[in-house]
Structure formats: structure tokens, C-alpha cells
Amino acid sequence: MRKKLAAGNWKMNGSRAALSELTRLRASHSDTSCEILVCPPATHIVWALETVGAAPIRIGAQDCHANASGPHTGDISAAQLADAGAAYVILGHSERRADHGETDALIAEKARAAHLAGLTAIICVGETEGDRDAGETLRVIGQQLGGSLPNTATPANTVIAYEPVWAIGSGRTPTLDQIAEVHHFLRAELGRHLGPVPADGVRILYGGSVKPDNAAAIFAVPDVDGALVGGASLKAADFGQIITALSA
Ligand code: PGA
């Protein structure tokens, strides 16, 4: 049985004052059947943990370095994130693939580092609009998954997020059939890489313009085990409605 996961990705947004949204979330959603995760900027992880206190809201990070330590000015290791109290780390988000030229091989190294540090890695995959128009969606996603998944991956330490690049921050989403097709494909590909029993335990999130008004329909799609939410995770009222839809 896969526990549903509502994951918020604050990206490079938020402030210490904005953590009051977590206070609101804690007040309204401390008793839900799904797992709740918020990934603020790394500078705010410790404050975020203080804010959620004993409430069952996990705090995660948005990236880590592939190495455990060393001369990498400005970078943060997985062990340091774990030391700060992070439980999860998002890896291979399309914004990092685009802004920082991250490759599948690098993402696999980062995921391995996350696993060794005791973090759960949320590995992101997703096609561009050009890929979809060219009929290349499944080929691209299959390649990203195969290349980004380290051999340390287990259902306990790995979550996959399907995030079509063209749906992120755009207000556009794939059709429910298109989401179903990709999630079914990802489950089958996980079976090839990990074996069918572990593959059945890995949670596959959908991400890209998930909002309160489309969440319930997306969560009803087979093999959708939750969402990775950007913009709508910044406001407790919106994220809370998404969590409620997932817990239904
Ligand atoms: P969005 O972002 O919900 O704002 O589209 C999703 C993401 O990038 O994780």
C-alpha cells in the first residue's frame, strides 16, 4: 500500500515571515491520511522545522551536491541537509536540468548521495512540449528515469515525480489520459529497473499546475500517488485544499 504524498516545492520563494503559512497548514491539516512534505529554500529548513514542531509535516530540500563534502563553494551536501533535519530532497527538477545543465548521470549520483545520507530522493522526469509534439514523450521519460535512478533506489528512499516541463507554472496540464499513460509507463519501467515487487511500492507523483480545482481529478488517475506542487504550495489555503483532495 503506497502512502499518498502531497509535496510542496517552494522553489526560490518565501521568507522567514512566509513560514506563517506552515503555521496555518499545521493548524488545519495535522490529521490527514496522506503524508505532507514542504521543501522551502535550504536556508529556511531549520526554521521550517521549528514552525511545524511535532505536527506530521515533513521538511525537505530542493537539491543537493553529489559529493559528501569538499571544495564546492556554495553547494550543500545531502548529509548537511539531513543534519539540518530534512527528510527528503527533490532532485533533477526541470528547472535545475535547464538552469544548471544537470544530466541524468549527475542526478543519479545526487540520488545515491541522498540515499547514503538517509534522505528520500524525489527524482523528477518530464518531457518538453517539443518532445510531446514529436511523439517522443515516453522515450524521453524512459531515458530520464533509467539514467537518473541509482542502484541504491528502493521504495522507501525513492519517489518519482512526473512533471511535464510545459505544465510547470503554466496553468496547463496534460489530459487525465495522458497522465495515466505516463504513470502506467513509469510503473512498468520501474519494474524493469527494480523488479515488479519494489516497483509496486514506489510512489509516483504528478507535478505541473496542480491546483485546488484540478487536484481531485488528477488524484483519481490510476498510479498517481500524490503531487509535487509549486505555486499552489505557497499558500496554506490552496495547499490545504490539495491535501484534502488527496486524503479523500
Ligand atoms: P507548479 O510547479 O505547481 O507551480 O506548476 C510544479 C513544480 O515545478 O514542481
Boltz pocket constraint, residues with backbone or C-beta under 6 A from the ligand:
constraints:
  - pocket:
      binder: B
      contacts: [[A, 9], [A, 163], [A, 167], [A, 168], [A, 169], [A, 170], [A, 171], [A, 207], [A, 208], [A, 209], [A, 210], [A, 228], [A, 229], [A, 230], [A, 231], [A, 232]]
      max_distance: 6.0
